Amino acid sequence: MKRRKGSKEVFDGYFKFEGRYIWYYGYKTKDNDTLHLYLEEKLHVEEEKDFLERIENGSKVYTIE
């Protein structure tokens, strides 16, 4: 199954949890287990901002690579 980065078409749907919208999709692994993936965009943006700020502040632990 090919997924297009940044497209909501890849998700099976969304639900509201504690006032936030969570996108999700699930698929079967090669071991026939079901894997569910979730995306909460606000949290994603906050984590990305925090990561980039650490890089800009000279952290040797975090790099773009």
Phi and psi in degrees as GROMACS dihedral restraints (atoms count N, CA, C in turn):
[ dihedral_restraints ]
;  ai    aj    ak    al  type     phi  dphi    fc
    3     4     5     6     1   -88.6    20    10
    4     5     6     7     1   130.7    20    10
    6     7     8     9     1  -108.3    20    10
    7     8     9    10     1   135.3    20    10
    9    10    11    12     1   -97.8    20    10
   10    11    12    13     1   120.3    20    10
   12    13    14    15     1   -59.6    20    10
   13    14    15    16     1   131.3    20    10
   15    16    17    18     1    86.1    20    10
   16    17    18    19     1    -1.5    20    10
   18    19    20    21     1  -101.0    20    10
   19    20    21    22     1   133.0    20    10
   21    22    23    24     1   -76.1    20    10
   22    23    24    25     1   -10.9    20    10
   24    25    26    27     1   -60.9    20    10
   25    26    27    28     1   -24.1    20    10
   27    28    29    30     1   -75.2    20    10
   28    29    30    31     1   -18.3    20    10
   30    31    32    33     1   -85.7    20    10
   31    32    33    34     1   150.3    20    10
   33    34    35    36     1   -78.6    20    10
   34    35    36    37     1   -23.5    20    10
   36    37    38    39     1   166.3    20    10
   37    38    39    40     1  -162.4    20    10
   39    40    41    42     1  -147.8    20    10
   40    41    42    43     1   164.3    20    10
   42    43    44    45     1  -145.3    20    10
   43    44    45    46     1   162.2    20    10
   45    46    47    48     1  -102.6    20    10
   46    47    48    49     1   129.4    20    10
   48    49    50    51     1  -135.0    20    10
   49    50    51    52     1   119.8    20    10
   51    52    53    54     1    49.1    20    10
   52    53    54    55     1    43.5    20    10
   54    55    56    57     1    80.6    20    10
   55    56    57    58     1     1.6    20    10
   57    58    59    60     1  -113.9    20    10
   58    59    60    61     1   147.3    20    10
   60    61    62    63     1   -94.6    20    10
   61    62    63    64     1   127.4    20    10
   63    64    65    66     1  -115.6    20    10
   64    65    66    67     1   123.2    20    10
   66    67    68    69     1   -88.2    20    10
   67    68    69    70     1   147.8    20    10
   69    70    71    72     1  -147.5    20    10
   70    71    72    73     1   157.1    20    10
   72    73    74    75     1  -153.7    20    10
   73    74    75    76     1   158.7    20    10
   75    76    77    78     1  -135.0    20    10
   76    77    78    79     1   153.9    20    10
   78    79    80    81     1  -154.9    20    10
   79    80    81    82     1   162.2    20    10
   81    82    83    84     1   -86.1    20    10
   82    83    84    85     1   136.2    20    10
   84    85    86    87     1   -84.6    20    10
   85    86    87    88     1   174.5    20    10
   87    88    89    90     1   -66.4    20    10
   88    89    90    91     1   -19.3    20    10
   90    91    92    93     1   -89.6    20    10
   91    92    93    94     1     8.0    20    10
   93    94    95    96     1    68.0    20    10
   94    95    96    97     1    21.0    20    10
   96    97    98    99     1   -85.3    20    10
   97    98    99   100     1   157.0    20    10
   99   100   101   102     1   -99.7    20    10
  100   101   102   103     1   127.5    20    10
  102   103   104   105     1  -110.9    20    10
  103   104   105   106     1   129.0    20    10
  105   106   107   108     1  -111.0    20    10
  106   107   108   109     1   131.5    20    10
  108   109   110   111     1  -117.0    20    10
  109   110   111   112     1   141.7    20    10
  111   112   113   114     1  -127.4    20    10
  112   113   114   115     1   146.4    20    10
  114   115   116   117     1  -132.5    20    10
  115   116   117   118     1   121.6    20    10
  117   118   119   120     1  -115.4    20    10
  118   119   120   121     1   102.7    20    10
  120   121   122   123     1   -61.2    20    10
  121   122   123   124     1   -38.8    20    10
  123   124   125   126     1   -62.1    20    10
  124   125   126   127     1   -44.5    20    10
  126   127   128   129     1   -64.3    20    10
  127   128   129   130     1   -39.9    20    10
  129   130   131   132     1   -58.7    20    10
  130   131   132   133     1   -46.5    20    10
  132   133   134   135     1   -65.3    20    10
  133   134   135   136     1   -41.3    20    10
  135   136   137   138     1   -63.6    20    10
  136   137   138   139     1   -41.5    20    10
  138   139   140   141     1   -67.4    20    10
  139   140   141   142     1   -39.5    20    10
  141   142   143   144     1   -64.3    20    10
  142   143   144   145     1   -42.4    20    10
  144   145   146   147     1   -60.9    20    10
  145   146   147   148     1   -46.2    20    10
  147   148   149   150     1   -60.7    20    10
  148   149   150   151     1   -43.8    20    10
  150   151   152   153     1   -60.4    20    10
  151   152   153   154     1   -47.7    20    10
  153   154   155   156     1   -67.5    20    10
  154   155   156   157     1   -34.9    20    10
  156   157   158   159     1   -64.4    20    10
  157   158   159   160     1   -38.3    20    10
  159   160   161   162     1   -63.1    20    10
  160   161   162   163     1   -40.4    20    10
  162   163   164   165     1   -63.7    20    10
  163   164   165   166     1   -47.8    20    10
  165   166   167   168     1   -63.5    20    10
  166   167   168   169     1   -29.1    20    10
  168   169   170   171     1   -83.7    20    10
  169   170   171   172     1     6.6    20    10
  171   172   173   174     1    87.1    20    10
  172   173   174   175     1    17.3    20    10
  174   175   176   177     1   -63.0    20    10
  175   176   177   178     1   130.6    20    10
  177   178   179   180     1   -83.5    20    10
  178   179   180   181     1   -11.6    20    10
  180   181   182   183     1   -80.2    20    10
  181   182   183   184     1   -32.3    20    10
  183   184   185   186     1  -109.1    20    10
  184   185   186   187     1   132.0    20    10
  186   187   188   189     1  -139.2    20    10
  187   188   189   190     1   161.1    20    10
  189   190   191   192     1   -64.0    20    10
  190   191   192   193     1   -36.4    20    10
